[in-house]
């Protein structure tokens, strides 16, 4: 009873914040759903049936959303609630998605197969176990728009060479010009890599060319 009351309270708090935003004249550029010590339950995400939900997110030309979620729902279709919430944010450009406890490969597969953000320019994923096929699928689905990828504490199951394949995919099939891997692993080996070029530092073609050179240097040593 106490747990359900807590879930309902946080859900109401989030909904109230969104409602206030929907009637405000100010534009929303950053929206964070998180907790100091653990993720917010997926059950606490507001349902898209709320008319204020889409309106609150429809006024900003560039919206960055951070979701630090607690996976605590074994019921079939839990990922649909997440997808439905994300679909209410049509102008979402930057998504930072992390889970606590970390997602298993099977759970990540559901995310990889269903998550699609039209117009996404930056993807940040954290605390997940995955296999090559699922991570590659998610990257390829956003290959025409994403310019920056961040992976934090992602364990790519299998051989270390699969990270090389991921880097080659990003290098050859996407328009990414900045990327960070932190605390990532494969076969109990740490994988870290970073290449980022500030806006205005060089032209977009030059940034992409330099990024490819840096990426190819990492690929050679994997």
N, C-alpha and C positions, 0 to 999 in steps of 0.2 A: 504493500500500500504506500509506504513512504517513498519507494523507488518510483512508482508511477506518479506520485504527487510531484516529485522532483522533475521528472520528464515533462510533465504538463506545465510546470512553472517556467522552465527554460524555454519550452516551445512558445508559450504565451509571451515571454520576454522578447524573443526574436521577432515574433509576429507584430508586437507593439512597436518595436524599433522600425520595422519595415513600413508599418502603417504611418508612423510619424514622418518617415522619409518621403512617402508617396504624396503627402500634402504640403511638403516643404518646397520652397522655390529654389533651394540650393541643389546643385548637381552632386551626385554620389560618384566618387571615383574609386574608393577603396571600401570593401566590405569584408569583415573578418568574423568568422564564427570559430571560436576556439575556447580553450580553458587553460588556466595556469598550469595544471598538473596532469590533465588527461583530456582526451578528445571529447567532443560533444556527441552524444548518441545520435545515430542516424535517425532514430525515431523522433528526435527533436527538431528535425528540419521541417519547416512549414510546408504544407501541401500547396501545390500550384493552383488549387481551386480558389484561393483567395484573390479577389480582384485587385487588391492593393499590391500584391506581390510583383506582378509584371510591371505595373505602373511605376513602382519605386525604382525599378532597374532600367526603365526605358528612356530616361532623360539625359544620361551621361554618354558622351561620345567614346570614352575609354574607361572600362571598368575592370578593376583588379579584385579578385575574390580569393580569400584564403579560407579553406575548410580543413580544420583539424578534427577528424572524426574518430569516434570510438566504435569499433566493430563489436556490437553486442547483440546482433540479431541474426539468428540462424534460419529464420523463416525464408522460404523460397521467394525470390523477387525483391530482396532487400535493396539490391543495386538499382532497381527501377525508381525507388523513391529519390535516390541521389540524382539519377538522370533527369527525372521530372523537375526537380528543383533547379538544376543547371539550365534546363530548357526555358525557364522563366527569365533568364538573363540573356536577352538576345544580343546585347552589345558586349558580352564578356570577351575580353582580349587577353587577360592574364589569369590563369588558374593555378593556385598552389593547393595541392591536395595531398594530405597525409593521414595516416591511420595509426591508432593505438588501441589494442595491440596491432602489430604489423600484419598485413594481409598475407595469407598463404598464396601459393601459386594458383590454386583453384579459384580463390576469391579474386585475385588480380585478373585472372582470365575473364571473369564476368565484366570487370571494369573495362578491360582492353577491347572486348568485343562490342561493347555498347556505348562507350563514351565518344561523343563527337561534338566538337565545339566549332561551329562555323565562324571563321574569322579569327580564331585564336592566334595570338602572336607569341605567347610565352606559356610554356608548360613546366610546372614544378611538381614532381612526384616524390613522396617520401615514405619510408618505412613499409616496404613491400618486398615480397619474394615473387619472382616471376621467371618465365622461361623466355628464350629468344623469340619464338614465334609471336607470343602475345605482345611483348614490348615492341617488336618490329611492326606489328599490325597497328598499334596505337600511334607510333611515330609516322608511319606511312599515311594514315588517315588524315593527318594534319600537315603533310609535307609541303603543301602549296602556300601555307600561311604562317606557320610557326617560324620565328627567327631566333628564339632562345629556348634551350632545354636545360633544366636543372634536375638532377637525380640525386637524392639524398638517402643514404642507408638503404639502397636497393641491392638485393642479392639476386644476381642472375644465375639461376641454377644450371649446372653443367660445367663445361670447361672454360678456362680463362679466355680462350680464343673466341668465345662467343661475344665478349666485349669488343674484340677487334671487328667482328662482323657488324655489330651495332654501330660502331664508329664509321665503318665503311659505308653503311646504309645512309647514315646522316650526311656524310661527305658527298656521296654520289647522287642521292635521290631527294634531298631537301634543299631549302634555301636558308637553312640555319647559319647564322654568323656569330653565334655565341653559345657556349655550353659550359656547364659545371657538373662534375661528378664528385660527390663528397661522401666518404664513409661507405662507398659501394664495395661489393665483394663478388667473388665467384671462386668456387672450389677453395674456400678459406684463404683466398688471396685478396688483399686490399687493392682497390682500383680508384684512383683519384686523377682528375684531369680538369683543367680550366682554361678557357680561352674566351675573352670578352673584350669587345671594342666599344668604347663609349661613343654615343651619338655625336656626330660632328668631328670625331677624331680623323676619320678618313671616309671616302665615298663608300656607298654600299657595295659596289663591285670590288673595291679594294679590300674592304673588310672581309668579304666572303673569300677572296683569294688568299688573304693572310690566314684566315681561319682554316681553310683547307690545307695550307702548308703545315700549320701547327698540328692539325689532326693527323695528317699523314705521318708526321714524325712520331706520334704516339703509336699509331698503327704498326709501324715498323718494329717497335720493341715489345709488342704484345705477342 
